């Protein structure tokens, strides 16, 4: 379908798209893919259901557009931190702070990537995999730096930092991040700064020092 730059009722097309995506992200992020209907999104956006189809083609297309928007927002922030000079625990703390600050005005977008009701195959599955792999790659880089700085003892196979050790630690880190964000979503009165300070205390307790 050929798209024009003209929106509806005088609203520029790009503005209307953002309006729909914001409404859809809330619905998908709070209700889940399976329980969200195009009609519900249209009602939340204050437009007609046919207009949503006109812009995004299908529920699947709408969900993918939400993923792309959310993925860019989160991954771009994590990559910005990765390009800085911080390493090790400092990079991890800055990453958590960046994630919390990015999510604070729109916490629901985190759930888009961890929705058990979303398709795991096809275009939706590919979109989820693309962004989760992008974030996982950044986590792997950070963990590799951390283990190198910690002077990880040589593995029995001779590698200074065994690939499987890094893989296991990356999985642990990603699980910690997801658990912290999920806990935060269950405690909406907590601010992004509250969460950053709390993570500092928790990590310091684990390390037996100060972060």
C-alpha positions in Angstrom: 0.0 0.0 0.0 1.4 3.4 -1.0 1.7 5.8 1.9 1.2 9.5 1.6 2.4 12.3 3.9 -1.1 13.3 4.5 -2.6 12.4 7.9 -6.2 12.4 9.0 -8.3 15.4 10.1 -5.3 17.7 9.6 -2.9 15.6 11.7 0.4 15.0 9.9 0.9 11.3 9.0 4.1 10.9 11.1 2.3 12.5 14.1 -0.6 10.1 13.7 1.7 7.1 13.5 3.4 8.1 16.7 0.0 8.5 18.4 -1.0 5.0 17.3 2.4 3.5 18.3 2.3 5.1 21.8 -1.2 3.8 22.4 -0.3 0.3 21.0 2.9 0.1 23.0 0.9 0.7 26.2 -1.7 -2.0 25.2 0.8 -4.6 24.1 3.2 -3.8 27.0 0.5 -4.1 29.7 -2.0 -6.6 28.3 0.3 -8.7 26.2 0.2 -9.5 22.5 -2.5 -12.2 22.6 -4.9 -10.1 24.7 -4.5 -6.9 22.7 -6.9 -6.2 19.9 -6.6 -3.6 17.1 -9.9 -2.3 18.3 -8.6 -1.6 21.8 -5.6 0.2 20.3 -7.8 2.3 18.1 -10.1 3.2 21.0 -7.1 4.2 23.2 -5.7 6.4 20.3 -9.1 7.9 19.7 -9.3 6.8 16.0 -11.0 4.2 14.0 -9.9 0.6 13.7 -9.7 0.8 9.8 -7.2 3.7 10.2 -4.9 1.5 12.2 -5.0 -1.1 9.5 -4.4 1.6 6.9 -1.2 2.6 8.7 0.2 -0.7 9.8 -1.5 -3.4 7.7 -2.2 -5.9 10.6 -1.9 -6.5 14.3 1.4 -8.2 13.6 2.6 -5.2 11.6 1.6 -2.9 14.4 3.4 -5.0 17.0 6.6 -5.1 14.9 6.5 -1.3 14.5 6.2 -1.0 18.3 9.2 -3.4 18.7 11.3 -1.3 16.3 10.5 1.9 18.1 11.2 0.4 21.6 14.2 -1.5 20.4 15.8 1.6 18.9 15.2 3.6 22.1 16.7 1.1 24.4 19.5 -0.3 22.3 20.6 3.2 21.2 21.0 4.2 24.9 22.9 1.1 25.8 25.2 1.6 22.8 25.8 5.2 23.8 27.0 4.1 27.2 29.1 1.3 25.6 30.9 3.9 23.4 32.0 5.8 26.6 35.1 5.2 28.7 33.5 3.3 31.5 34.3 -0.4 31.9 33.5 -3.2 34.3 31.2 -2.5 37.2 31.0 1.2 36.3 29.8 0.4 32.8 27.2 -2.0 34.3 25.9 0.7 36.7 25.8 3.3 34.0 23.9 0.9 31.8 21.3 0.2 34.5 21.0 3.9 35.1 20.5 4.5 31.4 17.9 1.8 31.1 15.9 3.1 34.1 16.0 6.7 32.9 14.9 5.6 29.4 12.1 3.5 30.7 10.8 5.9 33.3 8.3 7.7 31.0 7.4 4.5 29.2 8.1 1.4 31.4 5.7 -0.7 29.4 8.0 -1.0 26.4 10.3 -3.4 28.3 7.6 -6.1 28.3 7.4 -6.0 24.5 10.6 -8.0 24.3 9.6 -10.6 27.0 6.0 -11.3 26.1 5.3 -15.0 26.4 2.1 -14.6 24.3 3.9 -13.1 21.3 4.7 -15.3 18.3 8.2 -16.8 18.4 8.4 -17.4 14.7 7.7 -15.4 11.6 8.2 -11.7 11.3 7.4 -11.0 14.9 9.8 -13.6 16.2 12.5 -12.3 13.9 12.0 -8.7 15.2 12.1 -9.7 18.8 15.3 -11.8 18.1 16.9 -8.9 16.3 16.7 -6.5 19.3 17.3 -9.1 22.0 20.4 -10.2 20.2 21.6 -6.6 19.8 21.2 -6.0 23.5 22.8 -9.4 24.3 25.8 -8.6 22.2 26.4 -5.4 24.2 26.0 -7.3 27.4 28.5 -9.9 26.2 31.1 -7.2 25.5 30.6 -5.6 28.9 30.9 -9.0 30.7 34.1 -9.8 28.7 35.6 -6.6 29.9 34.6 -7.2 33.4 36.1 -10.7 33.6 39.3 -9.5 31.9 39.6 -6.7 34.5 38.9 -9.2 37.3 41.8 -11.3 36.2 39.8 -14.4 35.7 42.1 -17.4 36.2 42.9 -19.4 33.1 40.5 -22.1 32.3 41.5 -25.7 32.1 41.3 -25.5 28.3 43.9 -22.8 28.3 41.7 -19.8 27.4 42.2 -16.7 29.7 38.5 -16.2 29.8 36.6 -19.3 28.7 33.9 -18.6 26.1 31.4 -20.6 28.1 32.2 -18.7 31.3 31.5 -15.4 29.5 28.3 -16.9 28.0 27.1 -18.0 31.5 27.9 -14.7 33.1 26.2 -12.8 30.3 23.0 -14.9 30.9 23.2 -14.1 34.6 23.6 -10.4 33.9 20.7 -10.2 31.5 18.5 -12.2 34.0 19.5 -9.7 36.7 18.6 -6.7 34.5 15.2 -8.3 33.6 14.5 -9.1 37.2 15.3 -5.6 38.4 13.2 -4.0 35.7 10.3 -6.4 36.4 10.5 -5.6 40.1 10.5 -1.9 39.3 7.4 -2.3 37.2 5.7 -3.9 40.2 6.7 -0.9 42.3 5.7 2.1 40.1 6.2 4.6 43.0 9.9 4.1 42.7 11.8 6.5 40.4 14.6 5.8 38.0 17.0 7.5 40.4 15.6 5.3 43.3 16.3 2.2 41.3 19.8 3.3 40.3 20.7 4.0 44.0 19.1 0.7 45.0 21.2 -1.2 42.4 24.3 0.4 43.7 23.5 -0.8 47.3 22.7 -4.3 46.1 25.8 -4.7 44.0 27.9 -3.3 46.8 26.4 -5.8 49.2 27.3 -8.6 46.8 30.8 -7.4 46.3 31.4 -6.6 49.9 32.5 -3.0 49.1 31.3 0.3 47.7 30.0 0.9 44.2 
